[in-house]
Amino acid sequence: LLDIEESNAKTVDALMKLELPSGVEVEIKV
């Protein structure tokens, strides 16, 4: 679980491009 307090467009873009193993779920709250 990643909790990022101060996110900006660059942070979100980087998170979206992360290649995660199958079975790993990422939920991004803005």
C-alpha distance matrix in Angstrom:
0.0 3.8 6.5 9.7 12.8 15.5 15.0 18.1 19.3 19.0 15.3 14.7 17.2 15.7 12.3 14.5 16.4 13.8 15.1 12.7 14.2 15.3 13.3 9.9 8.9 7.5 8.3 9.9 11.6 14.6
3.8 0.0 3.8 6.2 9.6 12.0 11.5 14.7 16.2 15.7 12.0 11.8 14.6 13.0 10.0 12.8 14.8 12.6 14.7 13.1 15.5 17.0 15.7 12.0 10.8 8.1 8.5 8.6 10.2 12.4
6.5 3.8 0.0 3.8 6.3 9.3 9.7 13.2 15.4 15.6 11.9 12.0 15.3 14.3 11.7 14.5 16.9 15.3 17.9 16.6 19.1 20.4 19.0 15.3 13.6 10.6 9.6 8.6 8.7 10.4
9.7 6.2 3.8 0.0 3.8 5.8 6.1 9.8 12.4 12.5 9.0 9.8 13.2 12.4 10.6 13.6 16.0 15.0 18.1 17.6 20.6 22.1 21.2 17.5 15.7 12.2 11.2 9.0 8.8 9.1
12.8 9.6 6.3 3.8 0.0 3.8 6.1 9.8 13.0 13.7 10.8 11.7 15.3 15.1 13.7 16.5 19.0 18.5 21.7 21.3 24.3 25.7 24.6 21.0 18.9 15.4 13.7 11.2 9.7 9.0
15.5 12.0 9.3 5.8 3.8 0.0 3.8 6.7 10.4 11.1 8.9 10.4 13.7 13.8 13.3 16.0 18.3 18.3 21.9 22.1 25.4 27.0 26.4 22.8 20.7 17.0 15.4 12.3 11.0 9.1
15.0 11.5 9.7 6.1 6.1 3.8 0.0 3.8 6.9 7.8 5.6 6.7 10.0 10.5 10.2 12.6 14.9 15.4 19.0 19.6 23.1 24.6 24.4 20.8 18.7 14.9 13.5 10.0 9.5 7.4
18.1 14.7 13.2 9.8 9.8 6.7 3.8 0.0 3.8 5.4 5.3 6.3 8.6 10.0 10.8 12.4 14.5 15.9 19.6 20.8 24.4 25.9 26.1 22.7 20.5 16.8 15.5 11.9 11.5 8.8
19.3 16.2 15.4 12.4 13.0 10.4 6.9 3.8 0.0 3.8 5.5 5.2 6.0 8.6 9.9 10.5 12.4 14.5 18.1 19.8 23.5 24.8 25.4 22.3 20.1 16.6 15.6 12.0 12.4 9.9
19.0 15.7 15.6 12.5 13.7 11.1 7.8 5.4 3.8 0.0 3.8 5.5 5.1 6.2 8.6 9.9 10.8 12.7 16.3 18.4 22.1 23.9 24.9 21.7 20.1 16.7 16.5 13.3 14.4 12.5
15.3 12.0 11.9 9.0 10.8 8.9 5.6 5.3 5.5 3.8 0.0 3.8 5.4 5.2 6.2 8.7 10.1 10.9 14.7 16.1 19.8 21.7 22.2 18.8 17.3 13.7 13.6 10.6 11.9 10.6
14.7 11.8 12.0 9.8 11.7 10.4 6.7 6.3 5.2 5.5 3.8 0.0 3.8 5.4 5.1 6.2 8.7 10.1 13.6 14.9 18.5 19.8 20.3 17.1 15.1 11.5 11.0 7.9 9.6 8.6
17.2 14.6 15.3 13.2 15.3 13.7 10.0 8.6 6.0 5.1 5.4 3.8 0.0 3.8 5.5 5.2 6.4 9.0 12.4 14.5 18.2 19.6 20.7 17.9 16.3 13.2 13.4 10.9 13.0 12.1
15.7 13.0 14.3 12.4 15.1 13.8 10.5 10.0 8.6 6.2 5.2 5.4 3.8 0.0 3.8 5.5 5.2 6.5 10.2 12.4 16.2 18.2 19.5 16.4 15.5 12.6 13.7 11.6 14.2 13.9
12.3 10.0 11.7 10.6 13.7 13.3 10.2 10.8 9.9 8.6 6.2 5.1 5.5 3.8 0.0 3.8 5.4 5.3 8.9 10.0 13.8 15.5 16.3 13.1 11.9 8.8 10.0 8.5 11.5 12.1
14.5 12.8 14.5 13.6 16.5 16.0 12.6 12.4 10.5 9.9 8.7 6.2 5.2 5.5 3.8 0.0 3.8 5.6 8.4 10.0 13.5 14.6 15.7 13.1 11.6 9.1 10.2 9.0 12.2 12.8
16.4 14.8 16.9 16.0 19.0 18.3 14.9 14.5 12.4 10.8 10.1 8.7 6.4 5.2 5.4 3.8 0.0 3.8 6.3 9.1 12.7 14.3 16.3 13.9 13.4 11.5 13.4 12.5 15.8 16.4
13.8 12.6 15.3 15.0 18.5 18.3 15.4 15.9 14.5 12.7 10.9 10.1 9.0 6.5 5.3 5.6 3.8 0.0 3.8 6.0 9.7 12.0 13.8 11.2 11.4 9.8 12.5 12.4 15.9 17.1
15.1 14.7 17.9 18.1 21.7 21.9 19.0 19.6 18.1 16.3 14.7 13.6 12.4 10.2 8.9 8.4 6.3 3.8 0.0 3.8 6.8 9.2 11.7 9.9 11.0 10.8 14.0 14.7 18.5 20.1
12.7 13.1 16.6 17.6 21.3 22.1 19.6 20.8 19.8 18.4 16.1 14.9 14.5 12.4 10.0 10.0 9.1 6.0 3.8 0.0 3.8 6.4 8.3 6.3 8.1 8.8 12.4 14.0 17.7 20.0
14.2 15.5 19.1 20.6 24.3 25.4 23.1 24.4 23.5 22.1 19.8 18.5 18.2 16.2 13.8 13.5 12.7 9.7 6.8 3.8 0.0 3.8 6.2 5.8 8.9 10.9 14.6 16.8 20.5 23.0
15.3 17.0 20.4 22.1 25.7 27.0 24.6 25.9 24.8 23.9 21.7 19.8 19.6 18.2 15.5 14.6 14.3 12.0 9.2 6.4 3.8 0.0 3.8 5.5 8.1 11.0 14.3 17.0 20.6 23.4
13.3 15.7 19.0 21.2 24.6 26.4 24.4 26.1 25.4 24.9 22.2 20.3 20.7 19.5 16.3 15.7 16.3 13.8 11.7 8.3 6.2 3.8 0.0 3.8 6.2 9.8 12.9 16.1 19.3 22.5
9.9 12.0 15.3 17.5 21.0 22.8 20.8 22.7 22.3 21.7 18.8 17.1 17.9 16.4 13.1 13.1 13.9 11.2 9.9 6.3 5.8 5.5 3.8 0.0 3.8 6.7 10.1 13.1 16.4 19.5
8.9 10.8 13.6 15.7 18.9 20.7 18.7 20.5 20.1 20.1 17.3 15.1 16.3 15.5 11.9 11.6 13.4 11.4 11.0 8.1 8.9 8.1 6.2 3.8 0.0 3.8 6.6 9.9 13.1 16.3
7.5 8.1 10.6 12.2 15.4 17.0 14.9 16.8 16.6 16.7 13.7 11.5 13.2 12.6 8.8 9.1 11.5 9.8 10.8 8.8 10.9 11.0 9.8 6.7 3.8 0.0 3.8 6.4 9.8 12.8
8.3 8.5 9.6 11.2 13.7 15.4 13.5 15.5 15.6 16.5 13.6 11.0 13.4 13.7 10.0 10.2 13.4 12.5 14.0 12.4 14.6 14.3 12.9 10.1 6.6 3.8 0.0 3.8 6.5 9.9
9.9 8.6 8.6 9.0 11.2 12.3 10.0 11.9 12.0 13.3 10.6 7.9 10.9 11.6 8.5 9.0 12.5 12.4 14.7 14.0 16.8 17.0 16.1 13.1 9.9 6.4 3.8 0.0 3.8 6.4
11.6 10.2 8.7 8.8 9.7 11.0 9.5 11.5 12.4 14.4 11.9 9.6 13.0 14.2 11.5 12.2 15.8 15.9 18.5 17.7 20.5 20.6 19.3 16.4 13.1 9.8 6.5 3.8 0.0 3.8
14.6 12.4 10.4 9.1 9.0 9.1 7.4 8.8 9.9 12.5 10.6 8.6 12.1 13.9 12.1 12.8 16.4 17.1 20.1 20.0 23.0 23.4 22.5 19.5 16.3 12.8 9.9 6.4 3.8 0.0
